[in-house]
Amino acid sequence: MKTLSYTLCAVLAAGFAFTGDAQVKPKSKKVTELKFSGRIQGQWDGIESEEVGGENRNHFYFRRLFLGGHAKAGDNWGGDIVMDFGASVNEDNTVFIDGASVWYKHSDALRVDLGQKKVPFGMEETTSSSKLKAIERSPVNRQFAEQLKFNARHTGLFAKGKLSDFFSYDLAVVNSGQNHASKDSNLKDGEYGYDKNELSYFGRLTFADYESEMRKFFGIAAGVMGAGEEGGNYAAADDITAYNIFGGIGTGPFNLEAEYMFGDVSGVDHEHDGYSVQASYAINNAPDGAWELVYRYSKVENDNGEVGADQIVRRANFVTGGFKDVAKVEQNYIGVNYLFNGHDAKLMLGYEMNKITDETAALGSANADGFRARVQFLF
């Protein structure tokens, strides 16, 4: 970890030096554009989990520390790499790759990427963390991405583009295991494992109209991932097939968004489903910034008791064997954000109320509630 810290400091120092008299020159003379990017998210969590046998959380930390490089060679070719120095390192102690790809853009109708990116599944999951209105993603998103390891980052081939002024598409053919790069030993197995020699397939179709007085977008996504061969708790699991329906409307300062997810695990006949509804209202405070009020309700459930409460209520101190794999999690989130300079500099404060139900183990229900706060700066 010290090596990573020294590397980050050296890169930042070099970046600051370049802003003076020195010039940044790419190695390739054919590179026409080169830029750095960064995201700093400092966070505090205060989650009460006494009812589920753990200590209360009271902790400051870096939620994300992104440093990225982006290059273009003309209008058609390019490459992006973004590292997260704030994430947990991988099993071989390498830094976490948030995203990396080589891309070719033929036109607005077709861009192809080869690398590690997020697959097109989950409205909140594929929304940049810098633009989220709630501090953490919803329980239904975290169940599919973190507990099942179904969506989020995979390595493979991606395509996207516009079909018309309002319709767009996203496609992905990727490794079944969720990141890291293409190393079989580092792929995340989740609750049902993964098949390292089978590819997974994802697709999404979206309609969006943000220019009308009534803003609106709607879409549907689907994916199938090979499971069961490596890791997981169910060797008999075969494929995970899931669907995502999402949409939103807005007018003036008001926005309403919702999504639903359903997944079926063949071989063990498990079903996972849940939804999220979020409303927000912006109060302009020009020229100083803007307030944003947020409320979100989300629920996810599974009759076999495979909802990952420890994954959903992030950083809560659950005890081993307690309320971890449960039947249902319901969450109410109330938040207020202050945008000093849009998303480039903002402060977020939210209160989570999580009801955890474990019907399969006859443990009844419990609550894990508390505050989260985050400050963000983008460059």
C-alpha positions in Angstrom: 0.0 0.0 0.0 2.9 2.3 0.7 4.2 1.8 -2.8 0.8 2.8 -4.2 0.7 5.9 -2.1 4.2 6.9 -3.2 3.2 6.3 -6.8 0.1 8.4 -6.5 2.1 11.3 -4.9 4.7 11.1 -7.6 2.1 11.3 -10.4 0.3 14.2 -8.7 3.5 16.0 -8.2 4.4 15.6 -11.9 0.9 16.8 -12.8 1.3 19.9 -10.8 4.8 20.5 -12.4 3.3 20.2 -15.9 0.9 23.1 -15.1 3.8 25.4 -14.9 6.4 26.0 -17.6 6.8 22.4 -18.6 4.7 20.8 -21.3 3.0 17.4 -21.4 4.1 15.5 -24.5 2.8 12.1 -25.4 5.2 9.4 -26.5 3.4 8.9 -29.8 3.5 11.8 -32.2 0.1 10.7 -33.5 -1.7 11.5 -30.3 -3.8 14.6 -30.9 -5.3 14.9 -27.4 -4.0 13.9 -23.9 -5.6 14.7 -20.6 -5.6 13.7 -16.9 -8.7 13.3 -14.7 -9.3 12.8 -11.0 -12.0 12.2 -8.5 -11.6 12.6 -4.7 -14.5 11.5 -2.5 -13.9 11.7 1.2 -16.6 10.1 3.3 -17.8 9.5 6.9 -20.1 6.6 7.9 -22.0 6.4 11.2 -24.1 3.3 11.0 -25.8 1.7 14.0 -25.9 -2.1 13.9 -26.3 -3.1 17.6 -29.5 -5.1 16.8 -27.5 -7.3 14.4 -24.7 -8.0 16.9 -22.0 -5.7 15.6 -20.3 -2.5 16.7 -21.6 0.9 15.5 -19.6 2.3 12.6 -18.0 5.7 13.2 -15.2 6.2 10.6 -13.7 8.6 8.1 -12.1 7.3 4.9 -11.6 7.8 1.2 -14.6 6.3 -0.7 -12.9 6.9 -4.1 -9.5 8.2 -5.2 -9.5 8.2 -9.0 -6.6 9.1 -11.2 -7.0 8.7 -15.0 -5.4 9.2 -18.3 -7.2 9.7 -21.6 -5.7 9.9 -25.1 -7.0 10.3 -28.6 -5.4 9.8 -32.0 -7.6 11.8 -34.3 -11.4 11.4 -34.1 -11.5 7.6 -34.4 -9.0 6.0 -32.0 -8.4 6.4 -28.3 -7.7 4.8 -25.0 -8.7 5.4 -21.4 -7.4 4.1 -18.1 -8.7 5.1 -14.6 -7.2 3.7 -11.4 -8.9 3.8 -7.9 -6.3 4.3 -5.2 -9.1 4.4 -2.6 -10.5 0.9 -3.3 -9.5 -2.4 -1.7 -6.6 -3.9 -3.6 -7.0 -7.1 -5.5 -5.8 -10.5 -4.4 -2.3 -10.1 -5.9 -2.0 -6.6 -4.2 -2.4 -4.7 -7.5 -4.3 -1.4 -7.5 -7.9 -1.5 -8.5 -8.7 -0.8 -12.1 -11.9 1.3 -12.3 -11.8 1.1 -16.1 -9.4 0.6 -19.0 -10.1 0.2 -22.7 -8.9 0.9 -26.2 -11.7 2.2 -28.4 -12.6 2.9 -32.0 -15.4 5.3 -32.9 -16.7 4.9 -36.4 -19.5 7.5 -35.9 -22.2 8.5 -33.4 -23.9 5.2 -34.4 -21.0 3.0 -33.4 -18.2 3.0 -30.9 -16.4 -0.2 -29.9 -14.3 -0.7 -26.8 -12.0 -3.6 -25.8 -11.1 -3.6 -22.1 -12.6 -3.5 -18.7 -15.8 -1.4 -18.3 -19.2 -1.6 -16.7 -21.6 -3.8 -18.6 -24.9 -2.1 -19.6 -27.1 -3.3 -16.8 -28.5 -1.3 -13.8 -29.5 2.4 -14.2 -27.8 3.5 -11.0 -24.9 1.1 -11.4 -24.0 2.6 -14.8 -24.5 6.2 -13.5 -21.2 7.7 -12.6 -20.6 7.8 -8.9 -19.8 11.5 -9.3 -23.4 12.2 -10.3 -25.3 10.0 -7.9 -28.0 11.9 -5.8 -27.8 9.4 -2.9 -24.4 8.7 -1.3 -24.5 4.9 -2.0 -26.3 3.0 -4.7 -29.7 1.4 -4.0 -30.0 -2.1 -2.3 -31.3 -3.6 -5.5 -28.3 -2.4 -7.5 -25.9 -3.5 -4.8 -27.5 -7.0 -4.6 -27.0 -7.7 -8.3 -23.6 -6.0 -8.6 -22.0 -6.9 -5.2 -23.7 -10.0 -3.9 -24.3 -11.8 -7.1 -21.3 -10.3 -9.0 -23.6 -10.2 -12.0 -23.1 -6.8 -13.5 -20.6 -3.9 -12.9 -17.1 -4.3 -14.3 -16.2 -7.1 -16.6 -13.5 -7.5 -19.3 -14.5 -8.0 -22.9 -15.9 -6.3 -26.0 -18.3 -3.4 -25.8 -20.3 -1.5 -28.4 -22.6 1.5 -28.2 -24.2 4.2 -30.3 -27.2 6.2 -31.3 -30.0 4.7 -33.4 -31.7 8.1 -33.8 -32.1 11.4 -32.0 -33.9 9.7 -29.1 -32.8 6.0 -29.2 -29.5 4.5 -28.2 -28.1 1.0 -27.6 -25.4 -0.7 -25.6 -24.0 -4.2 -26.0 -21.3 -6.3 -24.3 -19.7 -9.7 -24.7 -17.5 -10.2 -21.7 -15.9 -12.7 -19.2 -18.4 -14.3 -16.8 -16.3 -13.4 -13.8 -16.5 -9.8 -12.5 -13.2 -7.9 -13.0 -10.1 -7.8 -12.5 -8.6 -7.5 -16.0 -8.5 -11.0 -17.6 -6.8 -12.9 -14.8 -8.8 -16.0 -13.8 -7.4 -16.0 -10.3 -8.6 -12.5 -9.6 -12.2 -12.8 -10.8 -14.9 -12.3 -8.2 -17.2 -15.3 -7.8 -20.2 -13.9 -5.9 -22.9 -16.1 -4.4 -23.2 -18.4 -7.4 -19.6 -18.5 -8.8 -18.8 -18.0 -12.4 -17.8 -20.1 -15.4 -14.3 -18.9 -16.4 -14.5 -20.5 -19.9 -18.0 -19.1 -20.8 -18.7 -15.6 -22.0 -21.5 -13.4 -20.7 -23.8 -11.3 -22.8 -25.5 -8.0 -22.0 -27.7 -5.5 -24.0 -29.6 -2.3 -23.4 -32.0 -0.1 -25.4 -32.8 3.4 -24.2 -35.1 6.2 -25.2 -34.1 9.7 -23.9 -35.5 13.2 -24.5 -33.9 15.8 -22.3 -34.8 18.8 -24.5 -38.6 18.9 -24.0 -40.3 20.7 -21.1 -41.1 17.3 -19.7 -37.8 15.5 -19.6 -38.0 11.7 -19.9 -36.0 8.5 -20.4 -37.0 4.9 -20.5 -35.2 1.7 -21.2 -34.8 -2.1 -20.9 -31.7 -4.2 -20.3 -31.0 -7.9 -20.1 -28.0 -10.1 -19.5 -27.0 -13.8 -19.1 -23.9 -14.9 -17.2 -22.4 -18.3 -16.8 -22.1 -19.4 -13.2 -21.3 -22.3 -11.0 -17.9 -23.5 -12.1 -15.6 -21.4 -9.9 -16.3 -20.4 -6.3 -19.7 -19.5 -5.0 -21.9 -21.5 -2.6 -23.8 -23.4 -5.2 -21.9 -25.8 -7.5 -25.2 -26.7 -9.3 -25.8 -23.1 -10.4 -25.8 -22.8 -14.2 -26.7 -19.4 -15.7 -27.9 -16.2 -14.2 -30.4 -14.5 -16.5 -31.6 -11.0 -15.4 -33.7 -8.1 -16.7 -33.7 -4.4 -15.8 -36.5 -2.0 -16.6 -35.8 1.7 -15.8 -37.0 5.2 -16.5 -37.5 8.7 -15.3 -39.3 12.0 -15.8 -38.6 15.5 -14.8 -39.8 19.1 -15.1 -38.2 22.2 -13.8 -36.3 21.4 -10.5 -38.2 18.0 -10.0 -37.0 14.6 -11.0 -38.5 11.1 -10.5 -36.5 7.9 -11.4 -37.3 4.2 -10.9 -36.0 0.9 -11.9 -36.8 -2.8 -11.4 -34.5 -5.9 -11.6 -35.4 -9.5 -11.8 -32.9 -12.4 -12.0 -33.3 -16.2 -12.3 -30.5 -18.7 -11.4 -30.9 -21.9 -13.3 -29.7 -25.1 -11.8 -30.8 -24.1 -8.3 -34.1 -22.4 -9.2 -33.4 -19.2 -7.2 -35.1 -15.9 -8.1 -34.0 -12.4 -7.1 -36.0 -9.3 -7.6 -36.3 -5.7 -6.3 -36.9 -2.1 -7.2 -35.9 1.4 -6.4 -37.8 4.7 -6.6 -36.1 8.1 -6.2 -37.4 11.7 -6.2 -35.2 14.8 -6.1 -35.9 18.6 -6.0 -33.2 21.2 -6.8 -33.2 24.7 -5.2 -31.1 27.2 -7.0 -28.9 29.4 -4.9 -27.1 31.3 -7.7 -24.5 32.4 -8.0 -23.2 30.4 -5.0 -24.5 26.9 -5.9 -27.6 24.8 -5.5 -29.4 22.7 -2.9 -30.7 19.2 -3.8 -33.3 17.3 -1.7 -33.4 13.6 -2.2 -35.6 10.7 -1.1 -35.3 7.1 -2.2 -37.1 3.8 -1.3 -35.6 0.5 -2.4 -36.4 -3.2 -1.7 -34.7 -6.4 -2.7 -35.7 -10.0 -1.8 -35.0 -13.7 -2.3 -37.0 -16.5 -0.8 -33.8 -18.6 -0.3 -32.2 -16.1 2.0 -29.4 -15.0 -0.4 -29.9 -11.2 -0.1 -26.5 -9.8 1.0 -27.3 -7.4 3.8 -23.6 -6.9 4.5 -23.1 -5.9 0.9 -26.2 -3.7 0.8 -25.7 -1.8 4.0 -22.1 -0.8 3.1 -19.6 -0.9 5.9 -22.1 -1.9 8.6 -20.4 -4.1 11.3 -22.5 -7.3 11.0 -21.3 -10.3 12.9 -20.5 -13.6 11.1 -23.5 -15.9 11.0 -25.9 -13.1 11.8 -27.9 -10.9 9.6 -25.7 -11.2 6.5 -27.5 -13.5 4.0 -31.2 -12.7 4.5 -34.6 -12.8 2.8 -35.2 -9.1 2.3 -33.7 -5.7 2.8 -35.8 -2.5 2.6 -34.2 0.9 2.7 -35.5 4.5 3.1 -32.9 7.2 2.3 -33.3 10.9 3.0 -30.5 13.2 1.8 -29.5 16.8 1.1 -26.7 17.8 -1.2 -25.1 21.2 -1.8 -23.5 21.7 -5.2 -20.9 24.5 -4.9 -19.8 24.1 -8.5 -22.1 21.5 -10.0 -20.8 18.0 -9.5 -17.2 19.3 -9.5 -17.4 20.4 -5.9 -20.3 19.2 -3.7 -21.2 18.1 -0.2 -23.7 15.3 0.5 -25.4 14.3 3.7 -27.8 11.4 4.0 -29.6 9.2 6.5 -30.3 5.5 5.8 -33.0 3.4 7.4 -32.5 -0.3 6.6 -34.9 -3.0 7.7 -33.4 -6.4 7.4 -35.7 -9.5 7.4 -34.3 -13.0 7.8 -37.3 -15.3 7.5 -35.3 -18.4 6.5 -33.2 -18.5 9.7 -36.1 -17.5 11.9 -34.0 -14.5 13.2 -36.9 -12.1 12.6 -36.0 -8.6 11.6 -33.6 -5.9 12.6 -32.6 -2.3 11.7 -29.3 -0.9 10.6 -29.6 2.9 10.4 -27.3 5.9 10.3 -25.8 8.9 8.7 -23.3 9.1 5.8 -21.6 12.3 4.6 -19.4 12.8 1.6 -17.4 15.7 0.0 -16.4 15.4 -3.6 -14.0 17.3 -5.9 -13.5 16.5 -9.6 -10.7 17.7 -11.8 
